[in-house]
Amino acid sequence: MLHLCEDVGFMKKRLISFIKIKCIEPIYFLALILIGKLPAKKNLVVFESFQGKQYSDNPRAIYEYLFEHNPGFVCYWSAHRKFLHNFKNKNVRYIKRLSPRWIYLMGRAQYWVTNSRMPLWIPKPKHTIYLQTWHGTPLKKLANDMNEVHIPGTTAEKYKREFIQEASNWDYLVSPNAYSTEIFRSAFQFKKTMLETGYPRNDVLVKNNNPEYVNALKRKYGLPLDKKVILYAPTWRDNQFYQKGKYRFDLNLDLAMMQQQLQENCIVILRMHYLVAENFDVSPYRGFVFNFSNHEDISELYLLSDLLITDYSSVFFDYAILKRPMIFFVYDIEEYRNHLRGFYFNFEEEAPGPLVTTTAQVIEEVKKIVTDGYQLPYSFDTFFVKFCYLECGKSSQRVVERVFLERKEL
């Protein structure tokens, strides 16, 4: 009986929320249309990262460079109401996403900067310059290039149509390399200005890749200095979900086995994708496994780790900048490649590290890596030249000069 009451209460809240959204959207749409007819507030910039959930990624790097070097811009961060805590004590101006003040500032802003899609019902004023940074070099197929779509609440045709419609609003799109430029043109049907600059978020990886900075990070987060740090950062699965926007993740990595065989020399940091809803209990592995899934700045985790375990996540393109070893734990590669997404290149042949399918194989590869004299595989140099050649610590500067300063002189 108690469970029935809880279910009814949950459904009632969902229904009220749905009604509110359906009533407010048309009002906000009309308000944005009217406000958007007013002149733009010169040098007003609204930033957003992952639908307002974080102060992070490419928008953060662009904001911090702009704030430091060009103080004439007035900057606000769009903050999701459930994640306001991520913006407090950050010394940034922030506004609650989809609030009346947010609508007003979005309508008057000269610039929008985000790394993911805006809600489709939000009209972009003619005077607003929309800078889309996106959030990764693509391995898995995107948008218009996807053969099937397994995302809840949509169909393949609808998903592609809405994605392309949103992308038509972008005035600039940041690309980390020539490979991504070609894919973004196809996947997003993007026809405006591509900024092939490298990723702003990776500037810190170039500038701070030194033992002093790394050890300072380890001390800051209470991690041992005398052990190798393994970062496990997998992506989400389109067909494993609780509801739209909340994805399930089955942790196939056997942490108990890893602890038994590696705890003398290693620790593990978990960093789940921001769409994954699970809050993994790592208390049975105290002192060996640390859950950093809510840690916004993944670049810090890259820097303090000695090796990366991932799967099909774009994190490995960024991590390669550090020229550190990687292991690809791809227990479901056939399903992912052939049914869920598909890949843009031959992953098995070009991956900059070994592909494994069991925890025992992961452990075996880790033991090889932590042994003195380990060298990166031959394939790594070819990979680095193809994907990381633009990453020299100046990507934020390149973007700011093209989008904000050149336009300021017009």
N, C-alpha and C positions, 0 to 999 in steps of 0.2 A: 504493500500500500504506500509506504514511504517513497519507494522508487517511482511509483506512478505519479505522486504529487510533485516530485522533483522534475520528472519529465514534462508534466503539464506546465509547471512554472517556467521551465526553460523555453518551451515552445511559445508561451505567452510573451516572454521577453523578446524572442526572435520576431514574433509577429508585430509587436509594438515598434521594434527597431525598423522592420521592413516598411511599415506604414509611414514612419517618420521620414525615411529616406525618400520614398516615393512622393511625399508631399513637399519636402524641402528642395529636391533637385530642380523642379521647374521654376521655383521662386529664385533660387540661386542662379540658375541659368539666365533668367531674365535680368537679374541684378547685374550679372557680369556683362551682359550685352550693353546695358545702359551705362555702367561705370566705364566700360571699355571705350565708349565714345568720347569720354573726357580725355584731355591731353595726357600723355605719359608723364609720370614724375621722373624727371631726368636723373639717371644714375641710380634708380631704385631697382634692387635685385632681390628676387625671391629664390632661395635655394631649397632643394628637397632631395633626400636620399632614401631609397627603398620605401616609397609611399609615406614618408614622414616618420619612419620608425627609428632612424639613426642619424647621428651627426658623423658622417663617415664618407668614405669612398672618393670618387673623382670630384663630386661637388664640394666636399670638405677641402680637398687639396687646392682647388681653384679659389674657393672662398678665402682660405688662409693666405694664399699668395696675393690675392687682390687686396685683402685687409692690410697686409704688411706693406705693400709697395704702392698702393693707390687708395689712400684713405678718403678720397672724395666720393666714393660710392657708399650708398646707404643699403645695408644688407639685412635681410630677415631670413630665418629658417622656418620652413613649414614643418610643424610637429604634430604627429598623430596624437589624439587625445589620450590614448592608452600608453603612450611612450614619452610623455612630457618629461619624465625623470631623466631621460637621456640627454636633455638639453639644459637642465639646470646645472649651475656651477661651471658652465663652459665658457662664460664671458661672451655669449652670442645673443643677439636679439632673436626671439622665436615667437611664432604665432600659432594658435591652435588650428590645425588643418580643418577646412570646411566650416570654420566659424564665420560670422558676418565680417569681422575685421580681415580675415584671410581673403574673403571674396573681394573686399574693397582693395586690398593691396595687390592681389593678383590682377585685378582690372586696371590698376594704375601703373603697374611695374613696367619698366623699360626692358627688363630681362627676366626670363625664367631659366633656372639651371637645375636639371634633375638627371638622375641616372636610370630611371625606369618610367613606365608610361603614366600619364595623367589619366584620370577618369574621362571617358570619352565624351560625356555630356558637358564638359567644361570648354566653353568657346575661348579661343585665343584672340585677344584684341589685335587689331591690325598694327598698332604701334609697338607691340611686344616682340622682342627677339628671343626665340626659344632655343636655348642651347641644350641639346641632349648628349650626355656623355656616355651613355650605356654603361655596362658593368662587367665586361669580360671579353677576351678573345674567344671566338666560338670554336668549339670542337663539335658539339651536338647541333643539329640543324635548328634553325630559328624561323618562326613566323611563316612567311610565304614559301619557304623551302621545305617545310615539314610535310611529310606524306600523310601522317595521321596525327590527330590531336586527342590526347587522353585526359585533358584538364577538365575538372568538373564544371558543370553549368554552361557548357558551350559546345558547339560543333566545329569541325575543321573549317568549314566555309565561313562561319560567323567569326571565329577567332582570327583567321587571316584577314578578313575584310576589316574588322575593327582595328587590328594592329596597323594595317596599312593606312587606314583613315587617320589614326593618331599620328603616325610617322609623317604624314603630309603637313602637319603643323610645325615640324622641326625646321628651324632655319639653319642650324649647324649640328653636325654629328661628329663626335670625337672618335677617331680610329687609332688603335695602338700600332698598326702596321699595314703594309700593302695587302697582305692576305685578308685581313679583316675588312678593309675597304671594299674589296670585291664582293665579299659575302654580304656586308651590310647593304650595299646597293641592291642586291638581289632579294635578300630576305625581307628588308623593310621597304623595298621599292622606293628608296630614298633618292631624290633628284636634285637636292639643293647642295649646300656647301659642306664637303667632307673635310675635317681637320685631321690630317694624318700626322699626328704629333707625338705618338706614344701616350701612355696613360698618366695623367697628373698624379693619381694615387700612388704611383710607383716611384715618384721622385725621392721619397724618403728611403726606399730600399737602396738606392744608389748612394745617397748622402750619408746614411747611418749604418752601413754595413762594416762595422769595426768592433773589435772585442770589448772596448770600453763601453760603448753604447749597449751592446748585447748584454753584458754582465750587469749593467745598471738596470735594464729591464727585468732580468731574472730576480734581482734583489727587490725591485719594486713589487713584484707579484709573488714573492716568497717561494721561488723555485730554487732547487739546489744548483750550485755552480759546478759541482763535480760529476754531474750525470748528463748523458746525451738526452736531448729533448726531441721527442717524436711528436709531430703535429699530425693529427688525423682530421682531415677536412673534406668530407664527401659532399656530393650534391644531393638533390631531392629526386624522387621518382614521380613522374607525371601521374601514374596510375595508382599510387599509394597515398590516400588522403582521407581525412575525416570530413572535411567540407571545403568549399571553395576558399583557397588561400591558406589552409591549414593542412599540411602534409604529414603523413606518417613516415617514420623511418625505422626499418628493422636493422638493428645493430648486429650485423653478421660477424663482426670482428670479436673474437673470443678474448675478452680482456683478462679473464682469469688465467687462461693459458699464457698470455703474454706476460702477465705479472709473475707467474711461476718461473718463467725462463729468462726474463729480461730485467727484473726489478733491481738487480745488483748494479747495473750500469746505466739504466735508462728510466725515464718517466714518459708518460703519454699525456698530451693535451688534446681534448676533444673540442672541435669547432664545427658544429652543425650549421647547415644552410639556414638563412633567416626565415625561410618558409616552413621549416620543420617545426612541428608543434611539441614534440617530445621534450621533456625535461629529465634527462637520464640521471638515475641515482648512481653516483660513483662512490658512495660511502664504503661499499665492500672492498674497494681498491685504494683506500686512503694512503696517501703518500706516493702512490704510483700513477693514478689517473686523476687529472684535473679537468673539470668541465669549464671551458671558456666560451661556450656557445653564445653567451650574451655579451661577450666582449666586442665592442664596436669596431675597434681598429685592428683589423686582421693583419695589417702590415707589421704591427708589433709582434704578433705571433709568428709571422714569417721570420723576422729577424732573430727572435730568441730561440728558434728551433734549429736543430742540427740536420733533420731530415723530414720529408713530407710523405705521408701516406694519403692518397686521394683516389678518385675513380675517374669520373668524366667531368669533374668540376673545372671551370676555367682558372681555378687558383694555381694550377701547375704552370700556366703561361707566365704568371707574375713571379712565382717562386723561382723559376729558372733564372731570373735576373741575378739571384744570389749565387748561382753556380754551386748549389748544394744538391745532394742526392735525393731522389724521389722513388717511391714504390707505388704501383698502381694496383689497388685491391679491387678487381673487377669480376666478382663472383657471378654477376648476371650479365656479362658482356653480350652474349648472343641475343638475349631478349631486348636489351637496351639498344643495341645497334640495329637489329632487324625489325623491331616492332615499336618501341617507344619513341625514339628520336632519329636515329641514324647519324652518321658522322660525315664531316666534310673532307676528311682525309683518312688514309689507312692508319688507324690508331695503333694497331698491333706492331706495325713496322716502324712508325715514326715517333712513338712515345719515348721521351728522354729518360727512361728507366724501365725496370722489369715489370711485366704484367703477371699478377698472381691471382689465384682464385680461392685459396684457403688460408686460414690463420697460421697454420704450420709453415706454409711457404712465406708468409709475411715475416715470421720470426726468423726463418732461415736467411732471408735477404737483409733483415736488420742486423743480424750477427755479422754478415759480410761487411756491411757498411761501417759498423763501429770498430772494425779491426783496423789497426794501423796499416797505412799504405794503400787504403782503398782509393780507387780512381773512378771518375765518372765514365759511363759507357761512351763508346765512340760516337754514337748517335747524338750525344748531347750538343756537341759543337755545331752540327748541322741545324739542329733545332733552334739553338740560340741565335744563330745568324738569321734564320728565317723569321723569328717571332719577336726577338728582343732588341733588334738593332737600333731602334729609336730611343730606347730607355737610357738616358744619360743624365737624368736629374733636372731637366729643363722643360718638361712637358707642360707644367702649369703655366710657366712663363709664356710658352708658345701660344697656348690657348687664350690667355688673358690679352696678349698683344693683338691677336687676330680678331677676337670678338669684342673686347671692351675698349681697347685703346685706339685701334684703327678706326672703329666706328665713331669714337669720340672726336676724331679729327675731321670727320666728314662734314 
